[in-house]
Amino acid sequence: MLELPDPGLYRTTEPMPGNEQAFPADVLVYLGKPSNGGVKFVTRPGRNHHNRWYWGEPTTPLRSPSWASTLFPLRSEGFYTLPDRIELDGGGYWLKNAIVQLGYNERGRGIIFVGQRQDDGEQNVLSFSDRGLLISDDLLSRLEWAPILPLAPK
């Protein structure tokens, strides 16, 4: 049985041997496992909607434990809090413990989007811009998970 990483998001650190065009170094990939228990696969992002990637075809079977061992594991997309205050270019800042949404660019680099309260009458909601702040792997590793639940269907 092949020793392969768990399903999730990764950044490639080396091109995939024999598939260098589709999977070069420094790109975001999703490593998945079919629900029927078949061979694990790797795929590139399809489309981005609301700062989250959606995945699709084509998928490539992952049969190389040596290449798989070079993948850099990434945190799940979702909501987190900032461990520290962040000073922004231009004099602004984001406060420690601010709620942020974590996403990634196509190179697998973390991007955070700060939550902003939106008072538009009927609903009490946080809104997240489609423009974020590229962050270091160090900050990425220190974000604190914020268990914000999805809205229940009506």
Rosetta constraint file for C-alpha pairs under 8 A:
AtomPair CA 2 CA 63 HARMONIC 7.44 0.50
AtomPair CA 2 CA 65 HARMONIC 6.64 0.50
AtomPair CA 3 CA 65 HARMONIC 6.05 0.50
AtomPair CA 4 CA 65 HARMONIC 5.68 0.50
AtomPair CA 4 CA 68 HARMONIC 6.32 0.50
AtomPair CA 4 CA 69 HARMONIC 7.47 0.50
AtomPair CA 5 CA 68 HARMONIC 6.77 0.50
AtomPair CA 5 CA 69 HARMONIC 7.34 0.50
AtomPair CA 6 CA 31 HARMONIC 7.49 0.50
AtomPair CA 6 CA 32 HARMONIC 7.95 0.50
AtomPair CA 7 CA 30 HARMONIC 7.34 0.50
AtomPair CA 7 CA 31 HARMONIC 4.87 0.50
AtomPair CA 7 CA 32 HARMONIC 4.72 0.50
AtomPair CA 7 CA 33 HARMONIC 6.53 0.50
AtomPair CA 8 CA 30 HARMONIC 5.66 0.50
AtomPair CA 8 CA 31 HARMONIC 5.34 0.50
AtomPair CA 8 CA 32 HARMONIC 6.58 0.50
AtomPair CA 8 CA 73 HARMONIC 7.68 0.50
AtomPair CA 8 CA 74 HARMONIC 7.68 0.50
AtomPair CA 8 CA 76 HARMONIC 7.41 0.50
AtomPair CA 9 CA 28 HARMONIC 7.20 0.50
AtomPair CA 9 CA 29 HARMONIC 5.94 0.50
AtomPair CA 9 CA 30 HARMONIC 4.68 0.50
AtomPair CA 9 CA 31 HARMONIC 6.38 0.50
AtomPair CA 9 CA 73 HARMONIC 6.29 0.50
AtomPair CA 9 CA 74 HARMONIC 5.37 0.50
AtomPair CA 9 CA 75 HARMONIC 7.07 0.50
AtomPair CA 9 CA 76 HARMONIC 6.80 0.50
AtomPair CA 10 CA 28 HARMONIC 5.96 0.50
AtomPair CA 10 CA 29 HARMONIC 5.37 0.50
AtomPair CA 10 CA 30 HARMONIC 6.19 0.50
AtomPair CA 10 CA 31 HARMONIC 7.30 0.50
AtomPair CA 10 CA 71 HARMONIC 5.87 0.50
AtomPair CA 10 CA 72 HARMONIC 5.24 0.50
AtomPair CA 10 CA 73 HARMONIC 4.53 0.50
AtomPair CA 10 CA 74 HARMONIC 5.17 0.50
AtomPair CA 10 CA 108 HARMONIC 7.15 0.50
AtomPair CA 11 CA 25 HARMONIC 7.99 0.50
AtomPair CA 11 CA 26 HARMONIC 5.92 0.50
AtomPair CA 11 CA 27 HARMONIC 5.46 0.50
AtomPair CA 11 CA 28 HARMONIC 4.76 0.50
AtomPair CA 11 CA 29 HARMONIC 6.09 0.50
AtomPair CA 11 CA 71 HARMONIC 5.78 0.50
AtomPair CA 11 CA 72 HARMONIC 4.98 0.50
AtomPair CA 11 CA 73 HARMONIC 6.59 0.50
AtomPair CA 11 CA 74 HARMONIC 7.02 0.50
AtomPair CA 11 CA 107 HARMONIC 7.22 0.50
AtomPair CA 11 CA 108 HARMONIC 5.15 0.50
AtomPair CA 12 CA 23 HARMONIC 7.54 0.50
AtomPair CA 12 CA 24 HARMONIC 7.16 0.50
AtomPair CA 12 CA 25 HARMONIC 5.07 0.50
AtomPair CA 12 CA 26 HARMONIC 4.97 0.50
AtomPair CA 12 CA 27 HARMONIC 5.46 0.50
AtomPair CA 12 CA 28 HARMONIC 6.66 0.50
AtomPair CA 12 CA 29 HARMONIC 7.14 0.50
AtomPair CA 12 CA 70 HARMONIC 6.96 0.50
AtomPair CA 12 CA 71 HARMONIC 4.94 0.50
AtomPair CA 12 CA 72 HARMONIC 6.27 0.50
AtomPair CA 13 CA 25 HARMONIC 4.81 0.50
AtomPair CA 13 CA 26 HARMONIC 5.45 0.50
AtomPair CA 13 CA 27 HARMONIC 7.97 0.50
AtomPair CA 13 CA 70 HARMONIC 6.02 0.50
AtomPair CA 13 CA 71 HARMONIC 6.00 0.50
AtomPair CA 13 CA 72 HARMONIC 6.83 0.50
AtomPair CA 14 CA 24 HARMONIC 6.52 0.50
AtomPair CA 14 CA 25 HARMONIC 4.33 0.50
AtomPair CA 14 CA 26 HARMONIC 7.28 0.50
AtomPair CA 14 CA 67 HARMONIC 7.55 0.50
AtomPair CA 14 CA 70 HARMONIC 6.79 0.50
AtomPair CA 14 CA 71 HARMONIC 7.90 0.50
AtomPair CA 15 CA 19 HARMONIC 7.38 0.50
AtomPair CA 15 CA 20 HARMONIC 5.02 0.50
AtomPair CA 15 CA 23 HARMONIC 5.62 0.50
AtomPair CA 15 CA 24 HARMONIC 4.06 0.50
AtomPair CA 15 CA 25 HARMONIC 4.64 0.50
AtomPair CA 16 CA 20 HARMONIC 5.18 0.50
AtomPair CA 16 CA 23 HARMONIC 5.53 0.50
AtomPair CA 16 CA 24 HARMONIC 6.48 0.50
AtomPair CA 16 CA 25 HARMONIC 7.89 0.50
AtomPair CA 16 CA 67 HARMONIC 6.42 0.50
AtomPair CA 17 CA 67 HARMONIC 7.61 0.50
AtomPair CA 19 CA 23 HARMONIC 6.09 0.50
AtomPair CA 19 CA 24 HARMONIC 7.95 0.50
AtomPair CA 20 CA 24 HARMONIC 5.03 0.50
AtomPair CA 23 CA 27 HARMONIC 7.13 0.50
AtomPair CA 23 CA 44 HARMONIC 7.83 0.50
AtomPair CA 26 CA 107 HARMONIC 5.37 0.50
AtomPair CA 26 CA 108 HARMONIC 6.77 0.50
AtomPair CA 27 CA 44 HARMONIC 7.99 0.50
AtomPair CA 27 CA 106 HARMONIC 5.87 0.50
AtomPair CA 27 CA 107 HARMONIC 3.99 0.50
AtomPair CA 27 CA 108 HARMONIC 5.37 0.50
AtomPair CA 28 CA 44 HARMONIC 6.44 0.50
AtomPair CA 28 CA 45 HARMONIC 7.07 0.50
AtomPair CA 28 CA 104 HARMONIC 7.73 0.50
AtomPair CA 28 CA 105 HARMONIC 7.44 0.50
AtomPair CA 28 CA 106 HARMONIC 5.39 0.50
AtomPair CA 28 CA 107 HARMONIC 5.21 0.50
AtomPair CA 28 CA 108 HARMONIC 4.12 0.50
AtomPair CA 28 CA 109 HARMONIC 7.91 0.50
AtomPair CA 29 CA 42 HARMONIC 6.48 0.50
AtomPair CA 29 CA 43 HARMONIC 5.57 0.50
AtomPair CA 29 CA 44 HARMONIC 4.78 0.50
AtomPair CA 29 CA 45 HARMONIC 6.63 0.50
AtomPair CA 29 CA 108 HARMONIC 7.62 0.50
AtomPair CA 30 CA 42 HARMONIC 5.58 0.50
AtomPair CA 30 CA 43 HARMONIC 5.42 0.50
AtomPair CA 30 CA 44 HARMONIC 6.40 0.50
AtomPair CA 30 CA 45 HARMONIC 7.51 0.50
AtomPair CA 30 CA 55 HARMONIC 7.66 0.50
AtomPair CA 31 CA 40 HARMONIC 7.00 0.50
AtomPair CA 31 CA 41 HARMONIC 5.68 0.50
AtomPair CA 31 CA 42 HARMONIC 4.46 0.50
AtomPair CA 31 CA 43 HARMONIC 6.70 0.50
AtomPair CA 32 CA 40 HARMONIC 5.61 0.50
AtomPair CA 32 CA 41 HARMONIC 5.30 0.50
AtomPair CA 32 CA 42 HARMONIC 6.22 0.50
AtomPair CA 33 CA 37 HARMONIC 6.70 0.50
AtomPair CA 33 CA 38 HARMONIC 6.77 0.50
AtomPair CA 33 CA 39 HARMONIC 6.54 0.50
AtomPair CA 33 CA 40 HARMONIC 4.42 0.50
AtomPair CA 33 CA 41 HARMONIC 6.17 0.50
AtomPair CA 34 CA 38 HARMONIC 5.54 0.50
AtomPair CA 34 CA 39 HARMONIC 7.08 0.50
AtomPair CA 34 CA 40 HARMONIC 6.79 0.50
AtomPair CA 34 CA 41 HARMONIC 7.96 0.50
AtomPair CA 39 CA 61 HARMONIC 6.33 0.50
AtomPair CA 39 CA 62 HARMONIC 7.08 0.50
AtomPair CA 40 CA 61 HARMONIC 6.02 0.50
AtomPair CA 40 CA 62 HARMONIC 5.58 0.50
AtomPair CA 40 CA 63 HARMONIC 7.89 0.50
AtomPair CA 41 CA 59 HARMONIC 6.04 0.50
AtomPair CA 41 CA 60 HARMONIC 5.27 0.50
AtomPair CA 41 CA 61 HARMONIC 4.25 0.50
AtomPair CA 41 CA 62 HARMONIC 4.80 0.50
AtomPair CA 42 CA 59 HARMONIC 5.77 0.50
AtomPair CA 42 CA 60 HARMONIC 5.32 0.50
AtomPair CA 42 CA 61 HARMONIC 6.43 0.50
AtomPair CA 42 CA 62 HARMONIC 6.18 0.50
AtomPair CA 43 CA 55 HARMONIC 7.15 0.50
AtomPair CA 43 CA 56 HARMONIC 7.34 0.50
AtomPair CA 43 CA 57 HARMONIC 7.35 0.50
AtomPair CA 43 CA 58 HARMONIC 6.66 0.50
AtomPair CA 43 CA 59 HARMONIC 4.87 0.50
AtomPair CA 43 CA 60 HARMONIC 6.31 0.50
AtomPair CA 44 CA 55 HARMONIC 6.93 0.50
AtomPair CA 44 CA 59 HARMONIC 7.99 0.50
AtomPair CA 45 CA 53 HARMONIC 6.05 0.50
AtomPair CA 45 CA 54 HARMONIC 6.25 0.50
AtomPair CA 45 CA 55 HARMONIC 5.22 0.50
AtomPair CA 45 CA 56 HARMONIC 7.45 0.50
AtomPair CA 45 CA 106 HARMONIC 7.22 0.50
AtomPair CA 46 CA 53 HARMONIC 6.88 0.50
AtomPair CA 46 CA 54 HARMONIC 5.57 0.50
AtomPair CA 46 CA 55 HARMONIC 4.90 0.50
AtomPair CA 46 CA 56 HARMONIC 5.93 0.50
AtomPair CA 46 CA 57 HARMONIC 7.87 0.50
AtomPair CA 47 CA 53 HARMONIC 5.75 0.50
AtomPair CA 47 CA 54 HARMONIC 5.35 0.50
AtomPair CA 47 CA 55 HARMONIC 7.06 0.50
AtomPair CA 48 CA 52 HARMONIC 5.34 0.50
AtomPair CA 48 CA 53 HARMONIC 4.43 0.50
AtomPair CA 48 CA 54 HARMONIC 6.11 0.50
AtomPair CA 49 CA 53 HARMONIC 6.57 0.50
AtomPair CA 49 CA 54 HARMONIC 7.63 0.50
AtomPair CA 50 CA 130 HARMONIC 6.95 0.50
AtomPair CA 51 CA 101 HARMONIC 7.85 0.50
AtomPair CA 51 CA 102 HARMONIC 7.79 0.50
AtomPair CA 51 CA 103 HARMONIC 5.64 0.50
AtomPair CA 51 CA 104 HARMONIC 7.84 0.50
AtomPair CA 51 CA 130 HARMONIC 6.48 0.50
AtomPair CA 52 CA 77 HARMONIC 6.75 0.50
AtomPair CA 52 CA 103 HARMONIC 5.95 0.50
AtomPair CA 52 CA 104 HARMONIC 7.80 0.50
AtomPair CA 53 CA 103 HARMONIC 7.88 0.50
AtomPair CA 62 CA 68 HARMONIC 7.68 0.50
AtomPair CA 64 CA 68 HARMONIC 6.10 0.50
AtomPair CA 65 CA 69 HARMONIC 5.99 0.50
AtomPair CA 66 CA 70 HARMONIC 6.97 0.50
AtomPair CA 67 CA 71 HARMONIC 7.16 0.50
AtomPair CA 75 CA 140 HARMONIC 7.56 0.50
AtomPair CA 75 CA 141 HARMONIC 7.65 0.50
AtomPair CA 76 CA 102 HARMONIC 7.84 0.50
AtomPair CA 77 CA 101 HARMONIC 7.44 0.50
AtomPair CA 77 CA 102 HARMONIC 5.20 0.50
AtomPair CA 77 CA 103 HARMONIC 5.31 0.50
AtomPair CA 77 CA 104 HARMONIC 7.75 0.50
AtomPair CA 78 CA 101 HARMONIC 5.47 0.50
AtomPair CA 78 CA 102 HARMONIC 5.33 0.50
AtomPair CA 78 CA 103 HARMONIC 7.16 0.50
AtomPair CA 79 CA 99 HARMONIC 6.83 0.50
AtomPair CA 79 CA 100 HARMONIC 5.67 0.50
AtomPair CA 79 CA 101 HARMONIC 4.46 0.50
AtomPair CA 79 CA 102 HARMONIC 6.05 0.50
AtomPair CA 79 CA 145 HARMONIC 6.36 0.50
AtomPair CA 79 CA 146 HARMONIC 5.31 0.50
AtomPair CA 79 CA 147 HARMONIC 7.02 0.50
AtomPair CA 79 CA 148 HARMONIC 6.78 0.50
AtomPair CA 80 CA 99 HARMONIC 5.80 0.50
AtomPair CA 80 CA 100 HARMONIC 5.38 0.50
AtomPair CA 80 CA 101 HARMONIC 6.23 0.50
AtomPair CA 80 CA 102 HARMONIC 7.00 0.50
AtomPair CA 80 CA 143 HARMONIC 5.95 0.50
AtomPair CA 80 CA 144 HARMONIC 5.15 0.50
AtomPair CA 80 CA 145 HARMONIC 4.36 0.50
AtomPair CA 80 CA 146 HARMONIC 4.48 0.50
AtomPair CA 80 CA 147 HARMONIC 7.81 0.50
AtomPair CA 81 CA 96 HARMONIC 7.59 0.50
AtomPair CA 81 CA 97 HARMONIC 4.78 0.50
AtomPair CA 81 CA 98 HARMONIC 5.32 0.50
AtomPair CA 81 CA 99 HARMONIC 4.60 0.50
AtomPair CA 81 CA 100 HARMONIC 5.83 0.50
AtomPair CA 81 CA 143 HARMONIC 5.95 0.50
AtomPair CA 81 CA 144 HARMONIC 5.13 0.50
AtomPair CA 81 CA 145 HARMONIC 6.50 0.50
AtomPair CA 81 CA 146 HARMONIC 6.17 0.50
AtomPair CA 82 CA 95 HARMONIC 7.48 0.50
AtomPair CA 82 CA 96 HARMONIC 5.25 0.50
AtomPair CA 82 CA 97 HARMONIC 4.64 0.50
AtomPair CA 82 CA 98 HARMONIC 5.53 0.50
AtomPair CA 82 CA 99 HARMONIC 6.78 0.50
AtomPair CA 82 CA 100 HARMONIC 7.11 0.50
AtomPair CA 82 CA 142 HARMONIC 7.96 0.50
AtomPair CA 82 CA 143 HARMONIC 5.59 0.50
AtomPair CA 82 CA 144 HARMONIC 6.68 0.50
AtomPair CA 83 CA 96 HARMONIC 5.70 0.50
AtomPair CA 83 CA 97 HARMONIC 6.03 0.50
AtomPair CA 83 CA 142 HARMONIC 6.41 0.50
AtomPair CA 83 CA 143 HARMONIC 5.89 0.50
AtomPair CA 83 CA 144 HARMONIC 6.78 0.50
AtomPair CA 84 CA 95 HARMONIC 7.11 0.50
AtomPair CA 84 CA 96 HARMONIC 4.44 0.50
AtomPair CA 84 CA 97 HARMONIC 7.09 0.50
AtomPair CA 85 CA 93 HARMONIC 6.93 0.50
AtomPair CA 85 CA 94 HARMONIC 5.68 0.50
AtomPair CA 85 CA 95 HARMONIC 4.59 0.50
AtomPair CA 85 CA 96 HARMONIC 4.27 0.50
AtomPair CA 85 CA 97 HARMONIC 7.89 0.50
AtomPair CA 86 CA 93 HARMONIC 5.39 0.50
AtomPair CA 86 CA 94 HARMONIC 5.12 0.50
AtomPair CA 86 CA 95 HARMONIC 6.61 0.50
AtomPair CA 86 CA 96 HARMONIC 7.41 0.50
AtomPair CA 87 CA 91 HARMONIC 7.10 0.50
AtomPair CA 87 CA 92 HARMONIC 6.21 0.50
AtomPair CA 87 CA 93 HARMONIC 4.40 0.50
AtomPair CA 87 CA 94 HARMONIC 6.69 0.50
AtomPair CA 88 CA 92 HARMONIC 5.03 0.50
AtomPair CA 88 CA 93 HARMONIC 5.09 0.50
AtomPair CA 88 CA 94 HARMONIC 7.59 0.50
AtomPair CA 94 CA 98 HARMONIC 6.75 0.50
AtomPair CA 94 CA 114 HARMONIC 7.69 0.50
AtomPair CA 98 CA 114 HARMONIC 7.06 0.50
AtomPair CA 98 CA 115 HARMONIC 7.34 0.50
AtomPair CA 99 CA 114 HARMONIC 6.14 0.50
AtomPair CA 99 CA 115 HARMONIC 5.51 0.50
AtomPair CA 99 CA 146 HARMONIC 7.53 0.50
AtomPair CA 100 CA 112 HARMONIC 5.91 0.50
AtomPair CA 100 CA 113 HARMONIC 5.25 0.50
AtomPair CA 100 CA 114 HARMONIC 4.33 0.50
AtomPair CA 100 CA 115 HARMONIC 5.46 0.50
AtomPair CA 100 CA 128 HARMONIC 7.95 0.50
AtomPair CA 101 CA 112 HARMONIC 5.50 0.50
AtomPair CA 101 CA 113 HARMONIC 5.04 0.50
AtomPair CA 101 CA 114 HARMONIC 6.43 0.50
AtomPair CA 101 CA 115 HARMONIC 7.22 0.50
AtomPair CA 101 CA 128 HARMONIC 7.26 0.50
AtomPair CA 102 CA 110 HARMONIC 6.77 0.50
AtomPair CA 102 CA 111 HARMONIC 5.85 0.50
AtomPair CA 102 CA 112 HARMONIC 4.72 0.50
AtomPair CA 102 CA 113 HARMONIC 6.60 0.50
AtomPair CA 103 CA 110 HARMONIC 5.92 0.50
AtomPair CA 103 CA 111 HARMONIC 5.16 0.50
AtomPair CA 103 CA 112 HARMONIC 6.24 0.50
AtomPair CA 103 CA 113 HARMONIC 7.91 0.50
AtomPair CA 104 CA 108 HARMONIC 5.46 0.50
AtomPair CA 104 CA 109 HARMONIC 5.35 0.50
AtomPair CA 104 CA 110 HARMONIC 4.61 0.50
AtomPair CA 104 CA 111 HARMONIC 5.30 0.50
AtomPair CA 105 CA 109 HARMONIC 5.56 0.50
AtomPair CA 105 CA 110 HARMONIC 6.77 0.50
AtomPair CA 105 CA 111 HARMONIC 6.96 0.50
AtomPair CA 109 CA 134 HARMONIC 6.99 0.50
AtomPair CA 109 CA 135 HARMONIC 7.22 0.50
AtomPair CA 109 CA 136 HARMONIC 7.72 0.50
AtomPair CA 109 CA 137 HARMONIC 7.74 0.50
AtomPair CA 110 CA 134 HARMONIC 5.89 0.50
AtomPair CA 110 CA 135 HARMONIC 5.49 0.50
AtomPair CA 110 CA 136 HARMONIC 7.11 0.50
AtomPair CA 110 CA 137 HARMONIC 7.32 0.50
AtomPair CA 110 CA 140 HARMONIC 6.55 0.50
AtomPair CA 111 CA 132 HARMONIC 5.76 0.50
AtomPair CA 111 CA 133 HARMONIC 5.23 0.50
AtomPair CA 111 CA 134 HARMONIC 4.40 0.50
AtomPair CA 111 CA 135 HARMONIC 5.76 0.50
AtomPair CA 112 CA 132 HARMONIC 5.28 0.50
AtomPair CA 112 CA 133 HARMONIC 5.28 0.50
AtomPair CA 112 CA 134 HARMONIC 6.64 0.50
AtomPair CA 112 CA 135 HARMONIC 7.12 0.50
AtomPair CA 113 CA 128 HARMONIC 5.93 0.50
AtomPair CA 113 CA 129 HARMONIC 6.22 0.50
AtomPair CA 113 CA 130 HARMONIC 7.38 0.50
AtomPair CA 113 CA 131 HARMONIC 6.81 0.50
AtomPair CA 113 CA 132 HARMONIC 4.56 0.50
AtomPair CA 113 CA 133 HARMONIC 6.56 0.50
AtomPair CA 114 CA 128 HARMONIC 6.08 0.50
AtomPair CA 114 CA 129 HARMONIC 7.38 0.50
AtomPair CA 114 CA 132 HARMONIC 7.48 0.50
AtomPair CA 115 CA 126 HARMONIC 5.61 0.50
AtomPair CA 115 CA 127 HARMONIC 5.52 0.50
AtomPair CA 115 CA 128 HARMONIC 5.01 0.50
AtomPair CA 115 CA 129 HARMONIC 7.82 0.50
AtomPair CA 116 CA 126 HARMONIC 5.25 0.50
AtomPair CA 116 CA 127 HARMONIC 5.18 0.50
AtomPair CA 116 CA 128 HARMONIC 6.41 0.50
AtomPair CA 117 CA 124 HARMONIC 7.61 0.50
AtomPair CA 117 CA 125 HARMONIC 6.05 0.50
AtomPair CA 117 CA 126 HARMONIC 4.58 0.50
AtomPair CA 117 CA 127 HARMONIC 6.24 0.50
AtomPair CA 118 CA 124 HARMONIC 6.84 0.50
AtomPair CA 118 CA 125 HARMONIC 5.70 0.50
AtomPair CA 118 CA 126 HARMONIC 5.84 0.50
AtomPair CA 118 CA 127 HARMONIC 6.27 0.50
AtomPair CA 119 CA 123 HARMONIC 7.27 0.50
AtomPair CA 119 CA 124 HARMONIC 6.51 0.50
AtomPair CA 119 CA 125 HARMONIC 7.47 0.50
AtomPair CA 120 CA 124 HARMONIC 7.89 0.50
AtomPair CA 135 CA 139 HARMONIC 6.37 0.50
AtomPair CA 135 CA 140 HARMONIC 6.67 0.50
AtomPair CA 136 CA 140 HARMONIC 6.19 0.50
AtomPair CA 137 CA 141 HARMONIC 6.14 0.50
AtomPair CA 138 CA 142 HARMONIC 6.60 0.50
AtomPair CA 139 CA 143 HARMONIC 6.39 0.50
